[in-house]
Each structure stands twice: as structure tokens, then as C-alpha cells.
Amino acid sequence: MLTIVFFHLLVTLEELFGLGRFEIFQKIISRIIINHKLEICNPAFLRLMEESGFAVKRGRGGVISFLAPGQDKPTRLRSSTLGPGFDPEDIRAVIAGERPIPELSQEGPPPPRRVDLIIDIQNRLAQGKGPAYERWAKVYNIKQMAAALLYLREHGLTDYAALSASTEAAVDRAHKLAGELRDTEAALSHTAQLMGAVVQYAKTRPVFDGYKAARYSKKYLAQHEAELSDYRAAKAAMSDLLGGAKLPKMDALKKQRRELAEKKKALYAEYRKAQADMREAVAVKGNIDHLLGHTDERDKAQER
């Protein structure tokens, strides 16, 4: 919905509710014609459009366009854009009393068309023509589409919105499990490193105690330099891995490692299945998007 500043209540919110951008232009312009009988090039007409929330753009040859709030490209004042009766000449004829005011639909916008997705796909395949079909045929084939239709039936996906939601859910689940798997692997690696550091510390602590008992003798240091280096490295690693926390007993660390390894195994199997489901869902949706031309719509939207 465009945001309009209403000049002297030219058009009410209720009148604009549910209308598309071009219908809003039609409604505003018609109301100005009815209320003020102003020529299209009259500065007062253009001022009323501006005060209704539109920026006025002038082009070569007297071409007039309007830019609504939130709109990237101006809408040109002509019948090919706004519909029959909205050329500048038509509007001048209305003001001169030579033709009636353009008729606007009095009904609200029709409800969104809900077509069974499988039937829609089958109809497109049966037609076998059109730009979207031609692009689809370069990438996919009938066998792949048969698999896509089977997928829709098996998953009870009867409309495009359901397919989009199902695909998004499959992608989200795979990404969530991938994150849980990474966290579990990191925790398992952390536990294994801590266990290794504890074992190394326990093996080399007696050597350090002997060094201390020898009053840090240079001769003792020369004889046990490698073991003492391992001791210092193990102690530093433990301090870094614990981050100030208390050192758990070795039995607790073994139990934690075992539980994390089992969790990783279960998560990996779950992730592999979720990944396969995601790839299948994305492939099916990509196939259908190509056939129905939704990729073209997204490309145009990005260009706009």
C-alpha cells in the first residue's frame, strides 16, 4: 500500500484499501478532475498531486510522470500505464465536457486465486510453450517433473505457498542441525584436548617435583628439559581450556566424552537425512519455479 497524504480528503483510506498502485493513481486523478476541473498541465493540478503525496516529474515533450512514496521509478501519465481514459488528451476532453470521466471499478480487489499447484503444473506442461517453459526445458526434463509431482502428492502440498513454507522449513531444519553438530563437535574436541592435557600433566608432574626438590638445579634441568617443557605446555593448556573453572575428575571427563561422541553420531545421521530432505525440497521448488515463471518475477523485482 502506498502512503498518501490526503489533500482536502480527495480520497479516503477506505477507498484506497486493497487497491494496487495504478488503481490508486486512477482514483486520485479522477477525484481531482471531479472536484477541481483542472487542466492536466495546470500548475494547480500538479500542486494537488504533490500535496496528495506524489512527486511530479517532467520529461521531454511535456511528458508528465508521478512518483509515489516508496516507488523507485516514476509512473507515466498515459493510458498504456494507467488504463483507458488516462492519457493527457483524454483528461482534457473530460474537463472540456467532451467525454465522460473514466470509469473505475467499484468492486474491491478479487481474492487471491487459489489453484491446485499440481493441476497448474500439469496445465503448463500440456501447453508446452512460452518463455518460462522454454527456460525450464533447458534445465529440467519430464522425468524430473514427474518426480517433483510425486513429491508434492506425498507431502500434501496443494498450493505454492505451502511448497514455499515446506521448503523454507526444510532449509531451516538442516541449518539448525548443522549448527548443533558443529557445537557438539567443538565440545567433543574441547573435552578430548583437556583429557590429553590432564594425562600429559600427570605424567610429567613427578619430573617437575624432582626439579623443584633439586632446587631448580641446572644439571637437573639439562637432564629433563624435554619432560619439563611438556609439563609446562600441559599446565598452560589445562589453564586455557578450563578458563578458570574447576578441573573435573578423569572419570567425569571420560563420561562426558562418551556422551558427546554418542550425541555426535546421532546428530550426524539426523543431519544427513535433513540435508538430503533440504536438497530434494530446494530442487523440487527450483524445478517448479522455473516452469511457472517465478524465477522471472524475482529477477524483475531485483531489477526494480
Short mmCIF file of the C-alpha atoms (twelve columns), coordinates in Angstrom:
data_MODEL
# 
_entry.id   MODEL 
# 
loop_
_atom_site.group_PDB 
_atom_site.id 
_atom_site.type_symbol 
_atom_site.label_atom_id 
_atom_site.label_alt_id 
_atom_site.label_comp_id 
_atom_site.label_asym_id 
_atom_site.label_seq_id 
_atom_site.Cartn_x 
_atom_site.Cartn_y 
_atom_site.Cartn_z 
_atom_site.pdbx_PDB_model_num 
ATOM 1   C CA . MET A 1   0.000   0.000   0.000   1 
ATOM 2   C CA . LEU A 2   1.281   3.453   -0.879  1 
ATOM 3   C CA . THR A 3   1.359   6.066   1.843   1 
ATOM 4   C CA . ILE A 4   -0.683  9.061   0.642   1 
ATOM 5   C CA . VAL A 5   -1.098  12.484  2.273   1 
ATOM 6   C CA . PHE A 6   -4.751  13.345  1.557   1 
ATOM 7   C CA . PHE A 7   -5.383  16.884  0.333   1 
ATOM 8   C CA . HIS A 8   -8.804  18.109  1.429   1 
ATOM 9   C CA . LEU A 9   -9.888  14.444  1.743   1 
ATOM 10  C CA . LEU A 10  -9.505  13.894  -2.001  1 
ATOM 11  C CA . VAL A 11  -9.635  10.144  -1.368  1 
ATOM 12  C CA . THR A 12  -10.299 8.340   1.908   1 
ATOM 13  C CA . LEU A 13  -8.346  5.439   3.331   1 
ATOM 14  C CA . GLU A 14  -11.370 3.171   2.910   1 
ATOM 15  C CA . GLU A 15  -11.463 3.931   -0.815  1 
ATOM 16  C CA . LEU A 16  -7.796  3.038   -1.242  1 
ATOM 17  C CA . PHE A 17  -7.783  -0.097  0.902   1 
ATOM 18  C CA . GLY A 18  -6.768  -3.130  -1.175  1 
ATOM 19  C CA . LEU A 19  -6.063  -1.154  -4.350  1 
ATOM 20  C CA . GLY A 20  -2.937  -1.600  -6.435  1 
ATOM 21  C CA . ARG A 21  -0.522  1.232   -7.240  1 
ATOM 22  C CA . PHE A 22  -2.052  2.090   -10.642 1 
ATOM 23  C CA . GLU A 23  -5.593  1.972   -9.207  1 
ATOM 24  C CA . ILE A 24  -4.542  4.491   -6.547  1 
ATOM 25  C CA . PHE A 25  -3.223  6.825   -9.266  1 
ATOM 26  C CA . GLN A 26  -6.519  6.469   -11.130 1 
ATOM 27  C CA . LYS A 27  -8.566  7.218   -8.023  1 
ATOM 28  C CA . ILE A 28  -6.562  10.334  -7.071  1 
ATOM 29  C CA . ILE A 29  -6.514  11.768  -10.611 1 
ATOM 30  C CA . SER A 30  -10.239 11.126  -11.109 1 
ATOM 31  C CA . ARG A 31  -11.100 12.831  -7.833  1 
ATOM 32  C CA . ILE A 32  -9.058  15.913  -8.780  1 
ATOM 33  C CA . ILE A 33  -10.868 16.058  -12.127 1 
ATOM 34  C CA . ILE A 34  -14.279 15.727  -10.461 1 
ATOM 35  C CA . ASN A 35  -13.635 18.220  -7.660  1 
ATOM 36  C CA . HIS A 36  -11.497 20.856  -9.389  1 
ATOM 37  C CA . LYS A 37  -11.937 20.516  -13.197 1 
ATOM 38  C CA . LEU A 38  -8.263  21.403  -13.682 1 
ATOM 39  C CA . GLU A 39  -6.263  21.003  -16.885 1 
ATOM 40  C CA . ILE A 40  -3.578  18.320  -16.672 1 
ATOM 41  C CA . CYS A 41  -0.767  20.853  -17.259 1 
ATOM 42  C CA . ASN A 42  -2.301  23.403  -14.922 1 
ATOM 43  C CA . PRO A 43  0.132   24.153  -12.076 1 
ATOM 44  C CA . ALA A 44  -2.785  23.840  -9.659  1 
ATOM 45  C CA . PHE A 45  -3.433  20.257  -10.835 1 
ATOM 46  C CA . LEU A 46  0.211   19.342  -10.390 1 
ATOM 47  C CA . ARG A 47  0.277   21.049  -6.996  1 
ATOM 48  C CA . LEU A 48  -2.727  18.989  -5.890  1 
ATOM 49  C CA . MET A 49  -0.912  15.824  -6.969  1 
ATOM 50  C CA . GLU A 50  2.143   16.880  -4.990  1 
ATOM 51  C CA . GLU A 51  0.033   17.673  -1.942  1 
ATOM 52  C CA . SER A 52  -1.571  14.256  -2.310  1 
ATOM 53  C CA . GLY A 53  1.860   12.727  -1.763  1 
ATOM 54  C CA . PHE A 54  3.207   12.383  -5.322  1 
ATOM 55  C CA . ALA A 55  6.404   13.870  -6.728  1 
ATOM 56  C CA . VAL A 56  5.831   15.381  -10.195 1 
ATOM 57  C CA . LYS A 57  8.407   14.603  -12.900 1 
ATOM 58  C CA . ARG A 58  8.506   16.456  -16.228 1 
ATOM 59  C CA . GLY A 59  10.081  14.912  -19.287 1 
ATOM 60  C CA . ARG A 60  10.766  15.841  -22.880 1 
ATOM 61  C CA . GLY A 61  7.823   16.855  -24.999 1 
ATOM 62  C CA . GLY A 62  5.695   17.755  -21.999 1 
ATOM 63  C CA . VAL A 63  5.584   14.204  -20.657 1 
ATOM 64  C CA . ILE A 64  4.385   14.104  -17.052 1 
ATOM 65  C CA . SER A 65  5.135   11.306  -14.581 1 
ATOM 66  C CA . PHE A 66  4.376   10.853  -10.904 1 
ATOM 67  C CA . LEU A 67  6.488   9.201   -8.227  1 
ATOM 68  C CA . ALA A 68  4.686   7.830   -5.186  1 
ATOM 69  C CA . PRO A 69  6.316   7.335   -1.754  1 
ATOM 70  C CA . GLY A 70  8.302   4.106   -1.738  1 
ATOM 71  C CA . GLN A 71  8.322   3.920   -5.552  1 
ATOM 72  C CA . ASP A 72  11.679  3.634   -7.367  1 
ATOM 73  C CA . LYS A 73  10.585  4.505   -10.905 1 
ATOM 74  C CA . PRO A 74  8.024   7.182   -11.871 1 
ATOM 75  C CA . THR A 75  4.638   6.201   -13.330 1 
ATOM 76  C CA . ARG A 76  3.986   7.972   -16.619 1 
ATOM 77  C CA . LEU A 77  0.602   9.621   -17.166 1 
ATOM 78  C CA . ARG A 78  -0.694  7.643   -20.149 1 
ATOM 79  C CA . SER A 79  -3.375  5.093   -20.899 1 
ATOM 80  C CA . SER A 80  -0.909  2.296   -21.634 1 
ATOM 81  C CA . THR A 81  0.199   2.543   -17.999 1 
ATOM 82  C CA . LEU A 82  -2.888  3.663   -16.068 1 
ATOM 83  C CA . GLY A 83  -5.585  2.278   -18.326 1 
ATOM 84  C CA . PRO A 84  -8.075  3.641   -20.872 1 
ATOM 85  C CA . GLY A 85  -9.087  7.265   -20.342 1 
ATOM 86  C CA . PHE A 86  -5.909  8.366   -18.593 1 
ATOM 87  C CA . ASP A 87  -3.961  9.918   -21.463 1 
ATOM 88  C CA . PRO A 88  -3.464  13.710  -21.019 1 
ATOM 89  C CA . GLU A 89  -5.661  14.248  -24.100 1 
ATOM 90  C CA . ASP A 90  -8.417  12.083  -22.606 1 
ATOM 91  C CA . ILE A 91  -8.326  14.041  -19.346 1 
ATOM 92  C CA . ARG A 92  -8.500  17.361  -21.221 1 
ATOM 93  C CA . ALA A 93  -11.530 16.043  -23.101 1 
ATOM 94  C CA . VAL A 94  -13.196 15.121  -19.804 1 
ATOM 95  C CA . ILE A 95  -12.612 18.621  -18.393 1 
ATOM 96  C CA . ALA A 96  -13.966 20.160  -21.610 1 
ATOM 97  C CA . GLY A 97  -17.080 18.023  -21.270 1 
ATOM 98  C CA . GLU A 98  -16.341 16.136  -24.482 1 
ATOM 99  C CA . ARG A 99  -16.164 12.688  -22.863 1 
ATOM 100 C CA . PRO A 100 -17.222 11.104  -19.555 1 
ATOM 101 C CA . ILE A 101 -14.888 10.608  -16.597 1 
ATOM 102 C CA . PRO A 102 -13.029 7.268   -16.925 1 
ATOM 103 C CA . GLU A 103 -14.959 4.506   -15.229 1 
ATOM 104 C CA . LEU A 104 -13.266 2.881   -12.266 1 
ATOM 105 C CA . SER A 105 -14.132 -0.482  -10.836 1 
ATOM 106 C CA . GLN A 106 -16.411 -0.106  -7.810  1 
ATOM 107 C CA . GLU A 107 -15.573 -3.572  -6.532  1 
ATOM 108 C CA . GLY A 108 -12.738 -4.390  -4.207  1 
ATOM 109 C CA . PRO A 109 -9.795  -6.424  -5.430  1 
ATOM 110 C CA . PRO A 110 -10.663 -10.068 -6.150  1 
ATOM 111 C CA . PRO A 111 -9.457  -12.618 -3.606  1 
ATOM 112 C CA . PRO A 112 -6.135  -14.257 -4.472  1 
ATOM 113 C CA . ARG A 113 -6.567  -17.068 -6.968  1 
ATOM 114 C CA . ARG A 114 -6.092  -20.436 -5.286  1 
ATOM 115 C CA . VAL A 115 -5.278  -23.021 -7.903  1 
ATOM 116 C CA . ASP A 116 -4.241  -26.560 -7.152  1 
ATOM 117 C CA . LEU A 117 -0.497  -26.472 -7.722  1 
ATOM 118 C CA . ILE A 118 -0.363  -29.904 -9.335  1 
ATOM 119 C CA . ILE A 119 -3.131  -29.001 -11.810 1 
ATOM 120 C CA . ASP A 120 -1.397  -25.703 -12.597 1 
ATOM 121 C CA . ILE A 121 1.867   -27.537 -13.308 1 
ATOM 122 C CA . GLN A 122 0.147   -30.138 -15.475 1 
ATOM 123 C CA . ASN A 123 -1.561  -27.386 -17.478 1 
ATOM 124 C CA . ARG A 124 1.760   -25.618 -18.078 1 
ATOM 125 C CA . LEU A 125 3.354   -28.860 -19.231 1 
ATOM 126 C CA . ALA A 126 0.407   -29.588 -21.510 1 
ATOM 127 C CA . GLN A 127 0.725   -26.150 -23.138 1 
ATOM 128 C CA . GLY A 128 4.406   -26.774 -23.814 1 
ATOM 129 C CA . LYS A 129 5.153   -23.223 -24.826 1 
ATOM 130 C CA . GLY A 130 6.006   -19.773 -23.524 1 
ATOM 131 C CA . PRO A 131 9.261   -18.158 -22.350 1 
ATOM 132 C CA . ALA A 132 9.071   -19.739 -18.875 1 
ATOM 133 C CA . TYR A 133 8.517   -23.209 -20.368 1 
ATOM 134 C CA . GLU A 134 11.405  -22.763 -22.786 1 
ATOM 135 C CA . ARG A 135 13.786  -21.759 -19.992 1 
ATOM 136 C CA . TRP A 136 12.537  -24.653 -17.875 1 
ATOM 137 C CA . ALA A 137 13.110  -27.148 -20.701 1 
ATOM 138 C CA . LYS A 138 16.775  -26.089 -20.949 1 
ATOM 139 C CA . VAL A 139 17.423  -27.102 -17.336 1 
ATOM 140 C CA . TYR A 140 14.868  -29.799 -16.472 1 
ATOM 141 C CA . ASN A 141 13.056  -32.677 -18.141 1 
ATOM 142 C CA . ILE A 142 9.738   -34.516 -17.849 1 
ATOM 143 C CA . LYS A 143 11.239  -37.251 -15.662 1 
ATOM 144 C CA . GLN A 144 12.400  -34.675 -13.123 1 
ATOM 145 C CA . MET A 145 9.000   -33.002 -13.166 1 
ATOM 146 C CA . ALA A 146 7.295   -36.364 -12.618 1 
ATOM 147 C CA . ALA A 147 9.456   -36.777 -9.525  1 
ATOM 148 C CA . ALA A 148 8.506   -33.252 -8.412  1 
ATOM 149 C CA . LEU A 149 4.791   -34.005 -8.818  1 
ATOM 150 C CA . LEU A 150 5.188   -37.211 -6.819  1 
ATOM 151 C CA . TYR A 151 6.944   -35.200 -4.104  1 
ATOM 152 C CA . LEU A 152 4.028   -32.726 -3.954  1 
ATOM 153 C CA . ARG A 153 1.497   -35.552 -3.618  1 
ATOM 154 C CA . GLU A 154 3.486   -37.421 -0.959  1 
ATOM 155 C CA . HIS A 155 3.885   -34.253 1.125   1 
ATOM 156 C CA . GLY A 156 0.325   -32.986 0.579   1 
ATOM 157 C CA . LEU A 157 1.489   -29.700 -0.962  1 
ATOM 158 C CA . THR A 158 -1.523  -28.431 -2.881  1 
ATOM 159 C CA . ASP A 159 -0.571  -24.783 -3.380  1 
ATOM 160 C CA . TYR A 160 2.566   -22.731 -3.951  1 
ATOM 161 C CA . ALA A 161 2.506   -21.073 -0.523  1 
ATOM 162 C CA . ALA A 162 2.578   -24.496 1.127   1 
ATOM 163 C CA . LEU A 163 5.504   -25.529 -1.083  1 
ATOM 164 C CA . SER A 164 7.431   -22.364 -0.167  1 
ATOM 165 C CA . ALA A 165 6.766   -22.844 3.549   1 
ATOM 166 C CA . SER A 166 7.739   -26.521 3.403   1 
ATOM 167 C CA . THR A 167 10.975  -25.740 1.550   1 
ATOM 168 C CA . GLU A 168 11.871  -22.955 3.978   1 
ATOM 169 C CA . ALA A 169 11.222  -25.287 6.924   1 
ATOM 170 C CA . ALA A 170 13.466  -27.970 5.386   1 
ATOM 171 C CA . VAL A 171 16.277  -25.435 4.873   1 
ATOM 172 C CA . ASP A 172 15.902  -24.085 8.410   1 
ATOM 173 C CA . ARG A 173 15.980  -27.585 9.911   1 
ATOM 174 C CA . ALA A 174 19.130  -28.564 8.016   1 
ATOM 175 C CA . HIS A 175 20.887  -25.345 9.067   1 
ATOM 176 C CA . LYS A 176 19.782  -25.789 12.699  1 
ATOM 177 C CA . LEU A 177 21.101  -29.355 12.829  1 
ATOM 178 C CA . ALA A 178 24.346  -28.265 11.165  1 
ATOM 179 C CA . GLY A 179 24.809  -25.699 13.925  1 
ATOM 180 C CA . GLU A 180 24.080  -28.255 16.660  1 
ATOM 181 C CA . LEU A 181 26.518  -30.680 15.046  1 
ATOM 182 C CA . ARG A 182 29.278  -28.049 14.930  1 
ATOM 183 C CA . ASP A 183 28.697  -27.169 18.588  1 
ATOM 184 C CA . THR A 184 28.797  -30.826 19.605  1 
ATOM 185 C CA . GLU A 185 31.998  -31.439 17.640  1 
ATOM 186 C CA . ALA A 186 33.579  -28.380 19.267  1 
ATOM 187 C CA . ALA A 187 32.585  -29.596 22.750  1 
ATOM 188 C CA . LEU A 188 33.917  -33.075 21.976  1 
ATOM 189 C CA . SER A 189 37.218  -31.641 20.721  1 
ATOM 190 C CA . HIS A 190 37.485  -29.446 23.827  1 
ATOM 191 C CA . THR A 191 36.916  -32.427 26.142  1 
ATOM 192 C CA . ALA A 192 39.441  -34.580 24.268  1 
ATOM 193 C CA . GLN A 193 42.063  -31.814 24.413  1 
ATOM 194 C CA . LEU A 194 41.502  -31.329 28.131  1 
ATOM 195 C CA . MET A 195 41.815  -35.059 28.768  1 
ATOM 196 C CA . GLY A 196 45.058  -35.137 26.783  1 
ATOM 197 C CA . ALA A 197 46.446  -32.183 28.731  1 
ATOM 198 C CA . VAL A 198 45.491  -33.820 32.068  1 
ATOM 199 C CA . VAL A 199 47.192  -37.070 31.101  1 
ATOM 200 C CA . GLN A 200 50.346  -35.234 29.997  1 
ATOM 201 C CA . TYR A 201 50.333  -33.146 33.173  1 
ATOM 202 C CA . ALA A 202 50.002  -36.265 35.341  1 
ATOM 203 C CA . LYS A 203 52.898  -37.972 33.529  1 
ATOM 204 C CA . THR A 204 55.282  -35.040 33.807  1 
ATOM 205 C CA . ARG A 205 54.350  -33.689 37.255  1 
ATOM 206 C CA . PRO A 206 56.780  -36.069 39.077  1 
ATOM 207 C CA . VAL A 207 59.618  -34.728 36.908  1 
ATOM 208 C CA . PHE A 208 58.705  -31.168 37.890  1 
ATOM 209 C CA . ASP A 209 58.502  -32.202 41.562  1 
ATOM 210 C CA . GLY A 210 62.034  -33.643 41.232  1 
ATOM 211 C CA . TYR A 211 63.214  -30.410 39.639  1 
ATOM 212 C CA . LYS A 212 61.707  -28.459 42.497  1 
ATOM 213 C CA . ALA A 213 63.269  -30.809 45.072  1 
ATOM 214 C CA . ALA A 214 66.650  -30.302 43.380  1 
ATOM 215 C CA . ARG A 215 66.192  -26.578 43.997  1 
ATOM 216 C CA . TYR A 216 65.827  -25.952 40.264  1 
ATOM 217 C CA . SER A 217 69.286  -27.358 39.554  1 
ATOM 218 C CA . LYS A 218 70.744  -26.500 36.139  1 
ATOM 219 C CA . LYS A 219 72.092  -30.020 35.921  1 
ATOM 220 C CA . TYR A 220 68.608  -31.495 36.580  1 
ATOM 221 C CA . LEU A 221 67.106  -29.097 34.061  1 
ATOM 222 C CA . ALA A 222 69.596  -30.182 31.402  1 
ATOM 223 C CA . GLN A 223 68.800  -33.841 32.050  1 
ATOM 224 C CA . HIS A 224 64.982  -33.431 31.985  1 
ATOM 225 C CA . GLU A 225 64.459  -30.414 29.740  1 
ATOM 226 C CA . ALA A 226 62.029  -32.176 27.356  1 
ATOM 227 C CA . GLU A 227 59.811  -33.530 30.160  1 
ATOM 228 C CA . LEU A 228 59.742  -30.166 31.921  1 
ATOM 229 C CA . SER A 229 58.792  -28.465 28.658  1 
ATOM 230 C CA . ASP A 230 55.910  -30.948 28.244  1 
ATOM 231 C CA . TYR A 231 54.843  -30.260 31.826  1 
ATOM 232 C CA . ARG A 232 54.689  -26.505 31.276  1 
ATOM 233 C CA . ALA A 233 52.799  -26.953 27.996  1 
ATOM 234 C CA . ALA A 234 50.275  -29.312 29.641  1 
ATOM 235 C CA . LYS A 235 49.740  -26.937 32.549  1 
ATOM 236 C CA . ALA A 236 49.225  -23.967 30.206  1 
ATOM 237 C CA . ALA A 237 46.814  -25.967 28.052  1 
ATOM 238 C CA . MET A 238 44.753  -27.009 31.085  1 
ATOM 239 C CA . SER A 239 44.560  -23.414 32.298  1 
ATOM 240 C CA . ASP A 240 43.468  -22.198 28.852  1 
ATOM 241 C CA . LEU A 241 40.881  -24.962 28.348  1 
ATOM 242 C CA . LEU A 242 39.373  -24.644 31.817  1 
ATOM 243 C CA . GLY A 243 39.158  -20.856 31.673  1 
ATOM 244 C CA . GLY A 244 39.135  -20.581 35.441  1 
ATOM 245 C CA . ALA A 245 36.739  -23.490 36.006  1 
ATOM 246 C CA . LYS A 246 37.498  -26.342 38.349  1 
ATOM 247 C CA . LEU A 247 39.186  -29.389 36.808  1 
ATOM 248 C CA . PRO A 248 36.699  -32.304 36.593  1 
ATOM 249 C CA . LYS A 249 37.784  -35.787 37.618  1 
ATOM 250 C CA . MET A 250 39.024  -38.023 34.829  1 
ATOM 251 C CA . ASP A 251 36.013  -40.349 35.169  1 
ATOM 252 C CA . ALA A 252 33.692  -37.385 34.616  1 
ATOM 253 C CA . LEU A 253 35.664  -36.318 31.560  1 
ATOM 254 C CA . LYS A 254 35.509  -39.859 30.132  1 
ATOM 255 C CA . LYS A 255 31.751  -39.967 30.659  1 
ATOM 256 C CA . GLN A 256 31.338  -36.543 29.025  1 
ATOM 257 C CA . ARG A 257 33.422  -37.583 26.030  1 
ATOM 258 C CA . ARG A 258 31.400  -40.772 25.604  1 
ATOM 259 C CA . GLU A 259 28.075  -38.902 25.759  1 
ATOM 260 C CA . LEU A 260 29.266  -36.257 23.314  1 
ATOM 261 C CA . ALA A 261 30.500  -38.918 20.885  1 
ATOM 262 C CA . GLU A 262 27.108  -40.659 21.006  1 
ATOM 263 C CA . LYS A 263 25.312  -37.331 20.515  1 
ATOM 264 C CA . LYS A 264 27.542  -36.500 17.542  1 
ATOM 265 C CA . LYS A 265 26.793  -39.850 15.924  1 
ATOM 266 C CA . ALA A 266 23.024  -39.410 16.335  1 
ATOM 267 C CA . LEU A 267 23.124  -35.777 15.164  1 
ATOM 268 C CA . TYR A 268 25.210  -36.653 12.135  1 
ATOM 269 C CA . ALA A 269 22.679  -39.259 10.994  1 
ATOM 270 C CA . GLU A 270 19.846  -36.790 11.582  1 
ATOM 271 C CA . TYR A 271 21.724  -34.037 9.753   1 
ATOM 272 C CA . ARG A 272 22.467  -36.239 6.739   1 
ATOM 273 C CA . LYS A 273 18.758  -37.000 6.374   1 
ATOM 274 C CA . ALA A 274 17.786  -33.328 6.887   1 
ATOM 275 C CA . GLN A 275 20.403  -32.295 4.326   1 
ATOM 276 C CA . ALA A 276 19.007  -34.771 1.798   1 
ATOM 277 C CA . ASP A 277 15.452  -33.547 2.509   1 
ATOM 278 C CA . MET A 278 16.585  -29.944 2.059   1 
ATOM 279 C CA . ARG A 279 18.292  -30.652 -1.253  1 
ATOM 280 C CA . GLU A 280 15.239  -32.512 -2.540  1 
ATOM 281 C CA . ALA A 281 12.874  -29.722 -1.443  1 
ATOM 282 C CA . VAL A 282 15.046  -26.982 -2.962  1 
ATOM 283 C CA . ALA A 283 15.427  -28.943 -6.214  1 
ATOM 284 C CA . VAL A 284 11.676  -29.531 -6.488  1 
ATOM 285 C CA . LYS A 285 10.850  -25.889 -5.790  1 
ATOM 286 C CA . GLY A 286 13.516  -24.716 -8.252  1 
ATOM 287 C CA . ASN A 287 12.027  -27.000 -10.906 1 
ATOM 288 C CA . ILE A 288 8.514   -25.665 -10.309 1 
ATOM 289 C CA . ASP A 289 9.689   -22.032 -10.072 1 
ATOM 290 C CA . HIS A 290 11.281  -22.323 -13.497 1 
ATOM 291 C CA . LEU A 291 8.177   -23.846 -15.043 1 
ATOM 292 C CA . LEU A 292 5.734   -21.351 -13.507 1 
ATOM 293 C CA . GLY A 293 7.983   -18.362 -14.206 1 
ATOM 294 C CA . HIS A 294 8.546   -17.378 -10.570 1 
ATOM 295 C CA . THR A 295 12.278  -17.012 -11.193 1 
ATOM 296 C CA . ASP A 296 11.461  -14.418 -13.867 1 
ATOM 297 C CA . GLU A 297 9.312   -12.485 -11.371 1 
ATOM 298 C CA . ARG A 298 12.117  -12.471 -8.783  1 
ATOM 299 C CA . ASP A 299 14.634  -11.305 -11.391 1 
ATOM 300 C CA . LYS A 300 12.346  -8.426  -12.397 1 
ATOM 301 C CA . ALA A 301 11.781  -7.497  -8.765  1 
ATOM 302 C CA . GLN A 302 15.541  -7.370  -8.162  1 
ATOM 303 C CA . GLU A 303 16.000  -5.187  -11.248 1 
ATOM 304 C CA . ARG A 304 13.329  -2.794  -9.947  1 
# 
